[in-house]
Amino acid sequence: MSDITVPGKVRAWYGLSGEILVENELWHLVRLGPISLPHPPLINLFLRAGLPKENRLRLSFEHEYGHLQTLPLALLHLALLRRRRASLGSWLAALIAHQAVWELAAEGWVVAKLGREYRETYHGRGERPAVFWLAMLGLAALGTLRALRG
């Protein structure tokens, strides 16, 4: 991926530094110290579809930054779901719930940061944002409940 569009060194509110690279809409790289986390932007591809390229890239960058900003919340949720003796189904539910909670938190951070600009960007753009929020809320709630039941 040669088209690195939005590189940025970032620092979370709790002091963790990192670097976020949003590459040509199909690949993201987050570096935290010596750890590199390359990944396809599945949520961003779904949520940003149909937006102008500049908006897609900016919102994708902010979403990745939102993951860094909300890492403590995601880790707390994961710790609450951790059970020593749990079935495979419970562990799978915990993993799905954790990811859904973290996606909600990251996108929630974008909404909080951009406010009206976020709402205006998606105004009249169809139901994708609503589908995202409802699907992630459902996965987070059901997965958490299943994981807690063991």
N, C-alpha and C positions, 0 to 999 in steps of 0.2 A: 504494500500500500504506500505509494509514493506521495500521495496528495494529503499531507498533514495540514488540516485546515485550521484547527483551533488548538494550538498547544498552550499550555498554561501551567505555571507553577502555582500551587494553591496551598493554603494553610487553613486547617479546620479551627473552629472556635476553641477547641480544647488543646490545640498546639501541634497536632500531627500534620506534617508537611507531606506533599505529594506532587505529582505531575499528572496532568490529564491531557491525552491526545485523542481528539476525535478525527478519525481518518475517513475521508470520502464517504461518510454515512454508513459504511458497511463494517467498520472495524474500530473498536475503541481500545485504548491502552491506558491503564491507570498504574502508576508507579508509586509505591510507598517505600521509600528508602531503597533497599536492594531488591525488593519484591516487585516483580512485574506481573500485572494481571491483564493480559490481552483477552478480549472477548467480543463476540458479536453483539450488537446492540438490539436485542430482540424487542424489548419494551419500547425503545426509541423508534425502531422501524415501524412498529404498529401505531404508536401514539402520534408520531410526527408525519405519517403518510399524508400526502396532499398539501403539506405546507411548503412555502417557498424555501429553497435551499438554505438561505441565510438563517431563517427562523429554525429550520430543522437542526442545523449545526449548533446554533446558539443554545437552543433548548436542550439538545443532547449533552452539550458541555455542562450546562447548569445541572442537569439530572445526575451526571456522573459526580459532579461536585457535591450534590445533595447526598449521594451515598457516603462520601467522606464525612460530611457534616453530621449525618445521622448514624454513623457507625456505633456510637455508644448505645443508642436506643436499640439498634438491631442486635447488638451483643447481649443487652439486658433481656430482650425478648427470647433470644436463643437460650440464655441461661435459665430462664423461667421454664422453658420447655424440656430442659435436660433431665432425663430420668435414668437412673442406673439400670433398672430392669424394665426394659420396654420392648415391645414386639417390633418386628421389622416394619409393620404398618404404621406403628406409632412414630418410629424414627423418620419414615418417609413423610408422614403428615407434618412432623415438626420441621423438616427441611423445606417443604412447600410453604408452610405457614411463615417461616422465617424469611424466605425470599419475598413472599407477597408483602409482608409487613415492611421490609426494607425498601421495596419498590414504592409502596405508598408513602413511606417517610421521605424518600428522596424526591419524589414528585411533589409531595406536600411542601417540601423546602423550596422547590422551584416556584410554586404558586405563591408562597409567602414572600419570597424575594422579589418576584416580578409583579405581583398583584394585578392591577388593572391591565398591564401590558400582556400578561398571560391570558386573561379572559378575552381581550380583544383579538389576540392571535388566533384563538380557537372559535371565535364568534362566527356562526354560520358554517362551520366546517364539518357538520355531521355528528354522528353519535360516538365516534371513536373515544373521546375522553370519558364519556359516561360509561362506555363498555369497560374501559380500563379500570376506572374507579370501582365499579360494581364487581367486576371479576376479581380484582385484587382484594377487595373487602371480603368477598365471599370466601376466597381461598385462605385469607388470613384468619377469619373467624372459624371456619370449619376445620381447617388444619390445626389451629391452636386447640380447639375443643377436643379433637380426636387425639392429639398428642398428649394432652393433659389427662385423658381417660386411661392412657397406657395401652 
